[in-house]
């Protein structure tokens, strides 16, 4: 039997669905190396039919994927329709001064976004799916793209790549012709190429690493020829290493990286950091949760095309190893989290035999290595998404962690406005996404220090 579900959000659960950042480019915005002749479709058999394009979106193929040790999402199934979304009336009304701009990405799986409420909740930007391959256009693109702009968000369009169907230039032309244009109006973000695991077949679409790199450069060069700038590129470090051989050839493209483990690092080869980090697949806003690695002015510069390079991302903390014999706040947080998953521990901050037994039971039920020590995999499995309105032992864990970092909360297990405010204060001070929830980046920072 799986561990009992706590009263906080875990990652989405049934339709497969996945920076700190700074302004423009990743290396200086010089032209990438020219691509070879446009690669043909994969030779290893014809690709299967496109059966669920409305469900294909940024991160939709990442469930359960390995991640060069870092960017695998812990869940194995995922559903937009089943998840809980923060009620609009309980969202943070504005971001604290100094907070990094927050955003979201959506597609046809999220057809009815209240853009005014989303903007009022603190969203600064949005990416909207426009196209896939050379035959699909999102039925919700116009309403989402125009609705986000009308609410005052910077917005951009993205293309879901299917490199085994047609060449990069052909897909770039289809994208630009159906929403993927750009103008230096200060409100339009660069066109975005979504390149990730193949939802219809071989992980790397049957292409060699050199052919995949050439496909991406063909796409980017055509977008540059058509719009005047290179596209941004959405991917994960694991996919990039696996399918391009960790090529540095696309380093001129602003990087939009997906990583749900609490940290955006490490960046793929060629980039020192990322512009946008997709850090969660559910949270305060509809759709995926994103953060820009810079200031509002730098986000505007990204839209205008006047940004320059991306400074290195800060060093990422590591999930700590916690084991029998340890004591203190981290153990107290752990005990509350174990209780949220069905244990009945006395919360005393002492990692004794009883806590170890509860850890082993949880690990066994969760399909983890049952060694009784709490490392990265167990911490990530235990910690989910907490939003205002949540209650229970997981909230107590967050309140204890926030108090250890300067808050003065009553540890009552109720996620009210005071807990949200304390979370935002801590997040802003730490350079984390200041969404007022407690998601993986905040959990990692709370338990790692």
N, C-alpha and C positions, 0 to 999 in steps of 0.2 A: 504494500500500500504506500502511495507517495506521502511525503510529509504533509501535514495538514496546512491548508492555505492560510496565511496571515491576512490581516485586514489592510494590507497595502498592495499596490499594483505590482504584479510581476510583468515580464515582457509580454507583448501581445500574444494571443494564443490560437489561431487556426488558419488564416490565409498567409502563406509565407511572406513575411515582410521585414531593416537595420535600420572648436578648436580654439582649444584656445587658438585664436587666429590673428592674423594681422593683414595689412593692406595688400594689395595686388600681388603679382607674380610670385614665383617661388625662387627662381634664380632671377637675375636681371632679365627683363623682358626682351631678350634677343630671340631671333627666329630659331625654332628647333631645327635639327638637321633634316634635310629634305627626305621624304619617304621614298621608298622604292616604288616600282610600279604597283598600282593598286592590286592587292591580293584577291584572288578569286575566292568564292565560297569554299568552305572546307571540303576536302576531297574524300573524307572518310564517310561517305554515304550522305544522302540528302537529309537535311534537318527535318525534324518533325513539325507538325502544324502548330501555329501560334494559337493556343487554346484559351488563354486567360490574360489578354493584354490589359484589361482594366485593373487587374490585380498586380501587374508588374510595376514596380516603383522603386525609388531610391531605397536600397537595402532589403528589397523583398526576397532576395535569394540568400541572405546571410545566416538564416537560422541554423544553429548548431555547427557552423563552419569552423575549421581550425583557423588559427590566426597568428602564425609565427610567434606563438606564445602570448599574443596580446589582444587581438581584436575579434575573437570568436564571441558570438552572443551565447549566453548560457542556456537559453531556452531552445527547444527543438521544434516547437510548433508555435503558431503565432496567428492572432486574429484581430483585425481591426474592429469587427463588429462586436466581439465579445468583451473588449476592454472597457474599462471605466474611464471617462474623461472628466477632468475637473469641472464642476459647475461654474458657469461664467460669473455668477455673482460672488464667488469666493476667490476669484483670481486676484493676484497682486495688481493694483491699479497702475503702478508705474515702477520702473526700475530705479534702484538707488543710484545716486551720483557716483560715477566711476565704474559702474557695471558695464560689462561687455554686451554689445547688442545681441538680443535673442531673436531667433527666427524659427521657421517651420518649413516643411516641404510636404506637398499634398499631390494627389492624383485622383483618378476617378473612384478609387476605393473610399474617398472621403468627400462625397459630393456636396454636402450642405454645410459649408463653413460659415459661421457668423463672423465676418471679417471685422466689423466694427467692434465686437466684443473681444476679438483676438488682439486687435490693435490696442484697445483699452487695457488689456491684460499685460501689455508690455512688449508685444512683438514688433520688431523693426523691419523684418524682411521675410520674404517667402520665395521658394522655388516651386514651380507648377509644372507638372508633366504635360508636354505638348504632343510628342510623337514617339513611335516605336517602329524600328525597321524602316520600310518604305511603303507601308500600307495602313498603319494605324494612326489615327489622330484621336486624342482624348476628347470624349464628349463633354467633359467639364472644363476644358482648358480655358475657353473664353470667359466663362463666368468666374472662374477662380483667379485668372490673371487680371482681369479688369476689376473684380471685386476687391482684391488685395490692394491694388493701386488706389482705388477710390477711398479705401480706409486709411491711406497715407503710408502704406508699407512700400519699401523698395522691393521690386519683384523681378524674377527672371524665369525663363523657360528652360526645361530640360528634355533631353532625348534619351530614351532607353535603347541602348545599342544591342543589335543582334548581328555580330560580325560574320556569322556563317550564312547570312541571307543575301547580302549584297556588299559592295565595297564601301569604304569610308566616305568617299566623295559623294556617292549616290545618297547615302543616309544623311550626310550633312546638308545636301541640297533639299531633300525632303523636309528636314527639320527647319531650315531657314524659311522655306516656302510656307510652312504651316505653324508659325509662331516663334521660331527661334531666332528672330532678328534682334538687333541691338542698335541703340542710338545713344549718343552722349548727352542725354537729357537729365542725368543725375538721379533718375528713378528706376532705370533699367539695369539690372545686374547682368554680367556677361552670360551668354548662352552656356549651358552646362551639358557635358557629356556624361551620362551615367553608364559606367562600364563595370560590370560585376559578374558574378557567377551565372552561367547559362541556365535559365529556368526550364529549358526544353531539351537539354542533352548534355554533351560533354562540357566539363567545367570551363574550358578555354575555347569553346566553340569549334574545336577541331583544328585550330590554328597553331602553328609553331610560335615560339616566343618572338622570333624576328618578324613573322607575318603579322602577329597581333600588334606589335609596336608600329609596323608600317601602316596598318589599318587605322590606328589611333591618330597617327600623324597625318594621314590622308584626310581624315575627318577634320582635324584641327586646322590644317592648312586651307581646306575649302571654306570652313567657317570664317577664317581670317580674311580670305579673298572676298567673301560675300558680305561680311559685316564690318570689317576693319579691325577686328581684334580676335585673339585666340580664345577658345572656350575655356571655361573652368572645367575641371575634371573630378568627378566623384568616383571613389573606389575605396578599397581597403588595402592595407599593407600586404596582407596575405595574398589577395587576388593578384596584386601588382607583381609581387615576387614570383608567384606561380606562373602567371600567364604572359608576362613580358620579360621574365628573367631578371627582374628588378632594374629595368632600363632607366637611364636618366634622360632619355631623349625628349620627354615631354615636360621637362622642368620649367619651361616658360609658361605653362598653363597654371593658373591659380588652383590650388589643391583644396578639394572638399573631401575630407576623410571621414569614414564611418568607423567608430570604435565604441563599443558599449561596455567596456570594462572599467570605466572610471577615468581613463586617460586617453588622450588622442595619440600619444606616442606609441611606437616609433613611426616617423614618416617614411614613405617609400623613398628609394634612392633618387637623389637629385633635388629633393626638397629639404629645407631645413626646418620647416614647420608647415602649418596649414592655415588657410584663410578661414575656412568654415569647418566646424567639427559637428557631425551628427552624433550626439552623445546618448540619445535614448529614442526608443520607438513609441513612447507614450509619455505623457506628462501634462504640463499646464496647458499647452496649446493642442488643437487638433493636429493629427499627423505626426510626423517625426519631429524631434526636438533638436534644434541647431543653435550654435553660438558662433559669433564672429570673433576672430582673434585680433581685436583692436578696438579703437574708439569709434563713436558714431561718425566723426569726420573722416576716418579712414575707410569706413564702410561706404560713405558717400564717394570717396575717391575711387574705390573699386568700381562703383557704378559709372562714374565719369570716365574711367580709363586713365586716370592721372596718377594712380599709385605706382610704386616702384617694386620693392622686394619684400619678401616675408622674413622678418627676423627669426632667429631660432626660437622654437617653443621652449618653455621652461622645463627643467628636469621633472619627470613624473615620479610621484611617490610609488612605492610598491606595497601591495597588500601584505601585511605583516604575518609572520608565523607566530601563532599563539598556541600554547600547549600546557599540559599539566605542570603545575608548579608556578605558573604565572599568576599575577594578581594585579588589581587596579581597575581603572576606568575601562580599559579595553575589554577586560574580562566581564565587567558589568554589562557593557554593551552586548557582548556575545551571549551572555545568559538571557538577556531580554529577547534577543533575536531567536535563540533556541526555543524559548517559551512561546514566541509568536508562531513557531512551526510545530507546536504540540508537546514540547517538554514541560515539566512541572518542577523547575529548579527553584531553590531558594536563591535569590539574587544577592550575593554577598561579595562579589568581586574576587573570589578565590577559585582558581581552576584546579579543583580537586577531582577525585575519582568519579563523583557524581556528574560533574560537568563533562568529563571525558566520555563517560558512558552515553550521555545525551548526544555528544558530538558523533560518536560511532553510530548510534541509532539513526541520526539524521543522515549521515553520509551514506549508510547502507540503503536507506529508503530513497535517497536522491541519486543513486547510481554513481557515487563518488568513491574514491579510494578510502576505505574505512580504517584509517590509521589513528583516529582520535586526536589528531593535531589539526588546527585550523589554519590553512594556507590560502593562497589566492583562489583556488576553485571553490572551496567551501565558503569563504567570505562572499564571493560573488553570487553563489547560490542562495545564501541566507538573506542578502540585501536586495530589496526590490524598490519600487517607487512609492514614496509617501507624498500625499498631497493634503492640503487643508481639508478637514472634514474626516480624515482617517482617525482611527482610534485603536488602542490595544498595545500589546507588548512591544511591537516594532516601533511605535511612536515613543514609548518610554526609552527605547534604545537610542533613538535620535536625540531626545531631550537630554539624556545623560551625556551624550557626546557633545552636544552644543554647550552644555553647562561647563564641561571640561575645557572649552575653548572661549570662556568669557561670558556666556549667557547666564541668566538667573531665572531659569524656568522652573515652575513646579512640575515635577515628574509625575504627571497624572494620566499619561497615555491618551490625551486629547489633542489633536492637531488643530489648534485654533489660530486666530490672528497673531497671538504672541509668539507662537512657535514659528509661524511663517516669517514674521519679522526678524526673529533671531536667526533663522536660516539664511535669509537674504543678507543680513549684516555679515554673517560669517562668510558666505559665498563671495560677496564683494571684496572683502578683505583678502581672501585667498585667490582671487582671480578666477573663480569658478563661475559656471553659468548661474546667474542670480535669479533663478526662477521661483524661489521661495518654497519649492518642494525639496524633498530629500531623495535624490536619484543617485546613480552609481558614482558620479564625480564627487558628490558631497560625502557619501558613505566612505569612499576611499580616503579622502582627506581627513575625515573625523577619526578613523581607526588607525591611520598610518602615523599620526603624530600625537 
